[in-house]
């Protein structure tokens, strides 16, 4: 690193994220500033039916003001095990529970300004049940797609959610291509 932090200030504490501003001094003596969004991170779970179909959800995303097709996911509570979060979100959003949950890796969503890490999981051996959605998720819908349908939906821009695309990529790389 070619800088030191001379001041760090939390300027916003929210429900979903916090914002801090760091004042820097580079080794050259020049000043700098970094705005950082702190997010607890989250877990993403890609459910696969016994027939090999991907279970995805459609939900309205307020910041974009549109409905997106996504893998079930949710925000980590402080110090929560990501696998517990992933299995909770699977049931809350889809009603399914899984016999087997396998880690697929993790991703940094926007490392230029945010410290959020998302943990990716694969859910297999699904058993249908009742969902338990939060108030903001009441319009959510659950769909099953073949891998070919999903590939086409990514190609034509129907699926634009990055965490979902990466989870599908990992699934295909680790499970379908081996």
VEXDREN-2710 file (C-alpha; in Angstrom, 1 decimal):
% VEXDREN-2710
k/r/px/py/pz
1/UNK/0.0/0.0/0.0
2/UNK/1.3/3.4/-0.8
3/UNK/-0.9/5.5/1.6
4/UNK/-1.9/5.9/5.2
5/UNK/-5.4/6.7/6.5
6/UNK/-5.3/10.0/8.3
7/UNK/-9.0/10.1/9.2
8/UNK/-11.9/7.7/9.0
9/UNK/-15.5/8.9/9.6
10/UNK/-18.8/7.0/9.5
11/UNK/-21.2/9.3/7.8
12/UNK/-24.3/7.0/7.5
13/UNK/-25.5/4.0/9.5
14/UNK/-28.4/2.3/7.8
15/UNK/-30.4/-0.9/8.0
16/UNK/-28.8/-2.6/5.0
17/UNK/-25.4/-0.8/4.9
18/UNK/-23.2/1.9/6.4
19/UNK/-21.0/4.5/4.7
20/UNK/-17.6/5.7/5.8
21/UNK/-15.2/8.2/4.3
22/UNK/-11.5/7.8/4.7
23/UNK/-9.1/10.6/4.2
24/UNK/-5.7/9.3/2.9
25/UNK/-2.2/10.6/2.5
26/UNK/-0.2/8.9/-0.3
27/UNK/3.5/8.3/0.1
28/UNK/4.0/11.1/-2.4
29/UNK/2.3/13.5/0.1
30/UNK/-0.8/13.9/-2.1
31/UNK/-4.2/13.7/-0.4
32/UNK/-6.8/11.1/-1.2
33/UNK/-10.3/10.2/-0.3
34/UNK/-12.2/6.9/-0.3
35/UNK/-15.9/6.4/0.2
36/UNK/-16.6/2.8/1.4
37/UNK/-20.0/1.1/1.8
38/UNK/-19.9/-1.5/4.5
39/UNK/-22.3/-4.4/4.0
40/UNK/-22.5/-7.6/6.1
41/UNK/-22.5/-9.7/3.0
42/UNK/-24.9/-12.3/1.9
43/UNK/-25.6/-15.8/0.8
44/UNK/-26.9/-17.0/-2.6
45/UNK/-28.3/-20.5/-3.1
46/UNK/-28.9/-22.1/-6.5
47/UNK/-31.5/-24.8/-6.1
48/UNK/-31.5/-27.7/-8.6
49/UNK/-34.4/-30.1/-8.8
50/UNK/-34.0/-33.8/-9.1
51/UNK/-34.9/-33.4/-12.8
52/UNK/-31.9/-31.0/-13.2
53/UNK/-34.0/-27.8/-13.4
54/UNK/-32.8/-24.5/-11.8
55/UNK/-35.2/-22.9/-9.3
56/UNK/-35.1/-19.2/-9.7
57/UNK/-37.3/-16.4/-8.4
58/UNK/-38.8/-13.3/-9.9
59/UNK/-38.9/-10.3/-7.6
60/UNK/-39.3/-6.6/-7.8
61/UNK/-36.0/-4.7/-7.1
62/UNK/-36.7/-1.2/-5.8
63/UNK/-33.4/0.4/-6.7
64/UNK/-33.9/-0.6/-10.4
65/UNK/-37.7/-0.3/-10.3
66/UNK/-38.0/-3.6/-12.2
67/UNK/-38.6/-7.3/-11.8
68/UNK/-35.4/-9.4/-11.9
69/UNK/-34.9/-13.2/-12.3
70/UNK/-32.6/-14.3/-9.5
71/UNK/-31.3/-17.1/-7.4
72/UNK/-32.7/-17.0/-3.9
73/UNK/-30.4/-14.9/-1.6
74/UNK/-30.3/-12.8/1.5
75/UNK/-28.3/-10.6/3.8
76/UNK/-26.1/-12.1/6.5
77/UNK/-26.9/-11.2/10.0
78/UNK/-23.8/-10.1/12.0
79/UNK/-21.5/-13.1/12.5
80/UNK/-24.0/-15.4/10.8
81/UNK/-22.7/-18.6/9.1
82/UNK/-23.4/-18.0/5.4
83/UNK/-24.6/-21.6/4.9
84/UNK/-27.3/-21.1/7.5
85/UNK/-28.3/-17.8/5.8
86/UNK/-28.4/-19.6/2.4
87/UNK/-30.6/-22.5/3.7
88/UNK/-32.9/-20.0/5.5
89/UNK/-33.3/-17.9/2.3
90/UNK/-34.0/-21.1/0.3
91/UNK/-37.0/-22.0/2.5
92/UNK/-38.2/-18.4/3.0
93/UNK/-38.2/-17.5/-0.7
94/UNK/-39.1/-20.8/-2.4
95/UNK/-40.5/-23.1/0.3
96/UNK/-37.9/-25.8/-0.6
97/UNK/-35.6/-27.4/1.8
98/UNK/-32.4/-29.2/0.6
99/UNK/-31.0/-32.6/1.5
100/UNK/-27.5/-31.4/0.4
101/UNK/-26.0/-27.9/0.3
102/UNK/-22.6/-27.5/-1.3
103/UNK/-20.4/-24.4/-1.3
104/UNK/-19.6/-23.0/-4.7
105/UNK/-17.3/-20.2/-3.7
106/UNK/-17.6/-16.5/-3.0
107/UNK/-17.7/-13.2/-4.9
108/UNK/-16.9/-9.6/-4.3
109/UNK/-19.8/-7.7/-5.7
110/UNK/-18.4/-4.2/-6.2
111/UNK/-14.9/-4.0/-4.8
112/UNK/-14.3/-0.4/-6.0
113/UNK/-16.5/1.0/-3.3
114/UNK/-18.1/-1.8/-1.3
115/UNK/-16.8/-4.6/1.0
116/UNK/-19.8/-6.9/0.4
117/UNK/-18.9/-10.6/-0.1
118/UNK/-21.6/-13.0/-1.3
119/UNK/-21.2/-16.7/-0.5
120/UNK/-22.5/-19.1/-3.2
121/UNK/-24.2/-22.5/-2.6
122/UNK/-25.8/-25.3/-4.5
123/UNK/-28.9/-26.9/-3.1
124/UNK/-29.8/-30.5/-4.2
125/UNK/-32.2/-33.1/-3.0
126/UNK/-35.1/-30.6/-2.7
127/UNK/-38.2/-31.1/-0.8
128/UNK/-41.2/-28.8/-1.4
129/UNK/-42.8/-27.0/1.5
130/UNK/-44.3/-23.6/2.4
131/UNK/-42.4/-20.4/1.9
132/UNK/-42.1/-17.8/4.6
133/UNK/-41.5/-14.5/2.8
134/UNK/-40.9/-11.1/4.4
135/UNK/-43.4/-8.3/3.7
136/UNK/-41.2/-6.8/0.8
137/UNK/-41.1/-10.2/-0.9
138/UNK/-44.9/-10.9/-1.1
139/UNK/-45.0/-10.5/-4.9
140/UNK/-42.1/-13.0/-5.4
141/UNK/-42.7/-15.9/-7.9
142/UNK/-40.8/-19.2/-8.2
143/UNK/-40.0/-20.8/-11.5
144/UNK/-38.1/-23.8/-12.8
145/UNK/-35.9/-23.6/-15.9
146/UNK/-33.6/-26.0/-17.7
147/UNK/-30.0/-25.0/-18.0
148/UNK/-30.5/-24.4/-21.8
149/UNK/-33.4/-22.0/-21.0
150/UNK/-31.2/-20.2/-18.4
151/UNK/-28.3/-19.9/-20.8
152/UNK/-30.6/-18.3/-23.4
153/UNK/-32.1/-16.0/-20.8
154/UNK/-28.6/-14.7/-19.8
155/UNK/-27.7/-14.4/-23.5
156/UNK/-30.8/-12.3/-24.3
157/UNK/-30.7/-10.1/-21.2
158/UNK/-33.6/-11.6/-19.3
159/UNK/-31.3/-12.6/-16.5
160/UNK/-29.0/-9.6/-15.6
161/UNK/-28.4/-10.3/-11.9
162/UNK/-24.7/-10.9/-11.4
163/UNK/-24.8/-13.1/-8.4
164/UNK/-27.2/-15.4/-10.2
165/UNK/-25.1/-15.5/-13.4
166/UNK/-21.9/-16.3/-11.3
167/UNK/-23.7/-19.0/-9.3
168/UNK/-24.9/-20.6/-12.6
169/UNK/-21.4/-20.4/-14.0
170/UNK/-19.9/-22.1/-11.0
171/UNK/-22.6/-24.8/-11.1
172/UNK/-21.9/-25.5/-14.8
173/UNK/-18.1/-25.4/-14.2
174/UNK/-18.0/-27.6/-11.2
175/UNK/-20.9/-30.0/-11.8
176/UNK/-21.9/-30.1/-15.4
177/UNK/-18.4/-30.0/-17.0
178/UNK/-16.8/-32.5/-14.6
END
